[in-house]
Amino acid sequence: MDSTVMRMAILRILFGSVSIIGALLMFYFNRVEHALKVNAVIGSIGPFVFLTISGIGLVGISGQVEFYKIIMIIVGIVLILLGTR
């Protein structure tokens, strides 16, 4: 297995686990105020995870893809972040 893919997948699994723990905390506290706080923390972590995993992927393909295509991918990532604000 490619080590880059393994790193990307492990980070996704870890973030998925954080999301599940957040959902369990929402059940545990059973209050809308606390659920909103937990959701805010998880939501603020999401873009950083996206950027980190995308960065790992870009580094992994940097020797295989032409430079202008990497620039297009970076522009796409930036547009995704801007579009979700």
Backbone as JSON, one array per atom type, in Angstrom:
{
  "sequence": "MDSTVMRMAILRILFGSVSIIGALLMFYFNRVEHALKVNAVIGSIGPFVFLTISGIGLVGISGQVEFYKIIMIIVGIVLILLGTR",
  "N": [[0.85, -1.18, 0.0], [0.46, 2.23, -0.73], [2.29, 4.67, 1.0], [1.51, 7.33, 1.22], [-1.22, 7.27, 0.67], [-1.99, 5.71, 2.83], [-1.4, 7.42, 5.0], [-3.21, 9.49, 4.45], [-5.66, 8.13, 4.66], [-5.59, 7.24, 7.34], [-5.66, 9.68, 8.73], [-8.24, 10.53, 7.97], [-9.76, 8.5, 9.18], [-9.16, 9.03, 11.87], [-10.28, 11.61, 12.13], [-12.92, 10.99, 11.59], [-13.43, 9.44, 13.83], [-13.23, 11.4, 15.81], [-15.49, 12.87, 15.14], [-17.51, 11.01, 15.68], [-17.14, 10.68, 18.43], [-17.82, 13.27, 19.19], [-20.56, 13.25, 18.54], [-21.44, 11.36, 20.39], [-20.87, 12.76, 22.74], [-22.75, 14.78, 22.49], [-25.12, 13.32, 22.86], [-24.63, 12.5, 25.49], [-24.51, 14.94, 27.03], [-27.0, 16.0, 26.38], [-28.24, 18.47, 25.91], [-29.17, 21.33, 24.1], [-27.54, 23.6, 24.02], [-24.99, 22.65, 24.77], [-24.62, 20.79, 22.75], [-24.43, 22.43, 20.5], [-22.02, 23.74, 21.07], [-20.18, 21.59, 20.99], [-20.54, 20.84, 18.32], [-19.61, 23.16, 17.06], [-16.88, 23.08, 17.67], [-16.07, 20.72, 16.38], [-16.78, 21.39, 13.77], [-15.01, 23.49, 13.29], [-12.6, 22.21, 13.17], [-12.72, 20.68, 10.89], [-12.06, 22.06, 8.3], [-9.26, 22.31, 8.6], [-8.44, 19.67, 8.7], [-9.2, 18.88, 6.14], [-7.49, 20.54, 4.58], [-4.99, 19.59, 5.44], [-5.02, 16.85, 4.67], [-5.38, 17.17, 1.93], [-3.0, 18.5, 1.33], [-1.1, 16.51, 1.93], [-1.77, 14.68, -0.06], [-1.18, 16.22, -2.35], [1.6, 16.53, -2.09], [2.26, 13.89, -2.39], [1.68, 13.39, -5.09], [3.24, 15.15, -6.42], [5.59, 14.66, -7.93], [4.64, 13.3, -10.09], [2.76, 14.64, -11.56], [2.1, 17.36, -13.75], [3.23, 20.74, -13.21], [1.36, 22.87, -13.63], [-1.05, 21.56, -13.33], [-1.03, 20.89, -10.63], [-1.21, 23.44, -9.58], [-3.8, 24.05, -10.46], [-5.25, 22.22, -8.93], [-4.73, 23.2, -6.35], [-5.96, 25.72, -6.57], [-8.57, 24.81, -6.87], [-9.0, 23.66, -4.32], [-8.87, 25.95, -2.73], [-11.11, 27.3, -3.75], [-13.15, 25.56, -2.95], [-13.0, 25.88, -0.17], [-13.63, 28.62, 0.03], [-16.21, 28.57, -1.05], [-17.67, 27.24, 0.86], [-18.04, 28.89, 2.95]],
  "CA": [[0.0, 0.0, 0.0], [1.18, 3.5, -0.82], [2.35, 5.32, 2.31], [0.74, 8.57, 1.17], [-2.63, 6.9, 0.8], [-2.18, 5.24, 4.19], [-1.47, 8.6, 5.87], [-4.47, 10.19, 4.19], [-6.76, 7.32, 5.2], [-5.52, 7.25, 8.8], [-6.17, 10.98, 9.18], [-9.7, 10.52, 7.81], [-10.31, 7.63, 10.23], [-9.06, 9.76, 13.13], [-11.27, 12.68, 12.15], [-14.22, 10.33, 11.72], [-13.56, 9.05, 15.24], [-13.52, 12.63, 16.55], [-16.89, 13.2, 14.86], [-18.36, 10.07, 16.42], [-17.04, 11.05, 19.85], [-18.62, 14.48, 19.33], [-21.98, 12.86, 18.56], [-21.69, 10.71, 21.68], [-20.92, 13.82, 23.75], [-24.05, 15.44, 22.36], [-26.08, 12.45, 23.55], [-24.33, 12.5, 26.91], [-24.93, 16.19, 27.65], [-28.45, 16.07, 26.16], [-28.69, 19.86, 25.95], [-28.92, 21.97, 22.82], [-26.41, 24.52, 24.17], [-23.75, 21.87, 24.73], [-24.51, 20.17, 21.42], [-23.94, 23.47, 19.6], [-20.6, 23.96, 21.35], [-19.46, 20.43, 20.45], [-20.61, 20.95, 16.87], [-18.73, 24.26, 16.65], [-15.49, 22.62, 17.75], [-15.86, 19.75, 15.29], [-16.86, 22.13, 12.51], [-13.82, 24.31, 13.09], [-11.48, 21.31, 12.89], [-12.92, 20.12, 9.55], [-11.24, 22.65, 7.23], [-7.85, 22.01, 8.81], [-8.25, 18.28, 8.29], [-9.29, 18.9, 4.68], [-6.25, 21.12, 4.05], [-3.87, 18.69, 5.74], [-5.1, 15.66, 3.82], [-5.12, 17.61, 0.55], [-1.57, 18.78, 1.24], [-0.4, 15.23, 1.87], [-2.02, 14.15, -1.39], [-0.42, 17.01, -3.33], [3.01, 16.16, -1.97], [2.39, 12.53, -2.93], [1.61, 13.35, -6.56], [4.01, 16.26, -6.99], [6.57, 14.21, -8.92], [3.97, 12.58, -11.17], [1.8, 15.51, -12.25], [2.69, 18.61, -14.21], [3.11, 21.84, -12.27], [0.13, 23.64, -13.81], [-2.17, 20.78, -12.78], [-0.98, 21.06, -9.18], [-1.76, 24.78, -9.33], [-5.25, 23.95, -10.64], [-5.78, 21.51, -7.75], [-4.67, 24.14, -5.23], [-7.03, 26.69, -6.8], [-9.82, 24.1, -6.56], [-9.11, 23.55, -2.87], [-9.2, 27.29, -2.23], [-12.51, 27.59, -4.13], [-14.01, 24.77, -2.06], [-13.02, 26.55, 1.14], [-14.39, 29.87, -0.09], [-17.6, 28.27, -1.32], [-18.36, 26.68, 2.02], [-18.14, 29.89, 4.03]],
  "C": [[0.9, 1.24, 0.0], [1.14, 4.21, 0.54], [1.57, 6.63, 2.35], [-0.74, 8.29, 1.35], [-2.91, 6.45, 2.23], [-2.28, 6.42, 5.16], [-2.78, 9.34, 5.69], [-5.64, 9.44, 4.82], [-6.76, 7.33, 6.73], [-6.02, 8.57, 9.36], [-7.69, 11.05, 9.06], [-10.36, 9.66, 8.87], [-10.28, 8.35, 11.58], [-10.1, 10.86, 13.22], [-12.69, 12.11, 12.25], [-14.48, 9.91, 13.16], [-13.88, 10.26, 16.1], [-14.98, 13.02, 16.34], [-17.84, 12.29, 15.62], [-18.32, 10.38, 17.91], [-17.85, 12.32, 20.11], [-20.11, 14.17, 19.39], [-22.34, 12.2, 19.89], [-21.74, 11.73, 22.82], [-22.24, 14.58, 23.7], [-25.13, 14.63, 23.05], [-25.88, 12.52, 25.06], [-24.82, 13.76, 27.6], [-26.42, 16.45, 27.49], [-29.01, 17.49, 26.33], [-28.28, 20.53, 24.65], [-27.7, 22.89, 22.91], [-25.07, 23.79, 24.06], [-23.53, 21.23, 23.36], [-23.99, 21.18, 20.41], [-22.46, 23.75, 19.81], [-19.75, 22.83, 20.78], [-19.42, 20.51, 18.93], [-19.69, 22.06, 16.34], [-17.27, 23.83, 16.66], [-15.18, 21.66, 16.59], [-15.87, 20.46, 13.93], [-15.63, 22.98, 12.23], [-12.59, 23.46, 12.77], [-11.54, 20.82, 11.44], [-12.07, 20.73, 8.44], [-9.75, 22.36, 7.37], [-7.52, 20.58, 8.4], [-8.26, 18.19, 6.77], [-8.0, 19.43, 4.06], [-5.06, 20.19, 4.27], [-3.87, 17.48, 4.82], [-4.85, 16.03, 2.36], [-3.64, 17.89, 0.35], [-0.75, 17.51, 1.14], [-0.56, 14.62, 0.48], [-1.24, 14.88, -2.46], [1.07, 16.69, -3.29], [3.23, 14.78, -2.59], [2.38, 12.47, -4.44], [2.52, 14.38, -7.21], [5.03, 15.83, -8.04], [5.94, 13.57, -10.14], [3.1, 13.46, -12.04], [2.51, 16.81, -12.63], [2.34, 19.76, -13.26], [1.79, 22.6, -12.41], [-1.09, 22.88, -13.28], [-2.2, 20.85, -11.26], [-1.54, 22.42, -8.8], [-3.28, 24.75, -9.46], [-5.9, 23.24, -9.45], [-5.8, 22.44, -6.55], [-5.77, 25.2, -5.36], [-8.39, 26.05, -6.48], [-10.05, 23.97, -5.07], [-9.5, 24.88, -2.26], [-10.66, 27.63, -2.55], [-13.48, 26.79, -3.28], [-14.12, 25.44, -0.71], [-13.82, 27.85, 1.08], [-15.88, 29.61, -0.31], [-18.37, 27.73, -0.14], [-18.44, 27.65, 3.18], [-19.51, 30.43, 4.15]]
}
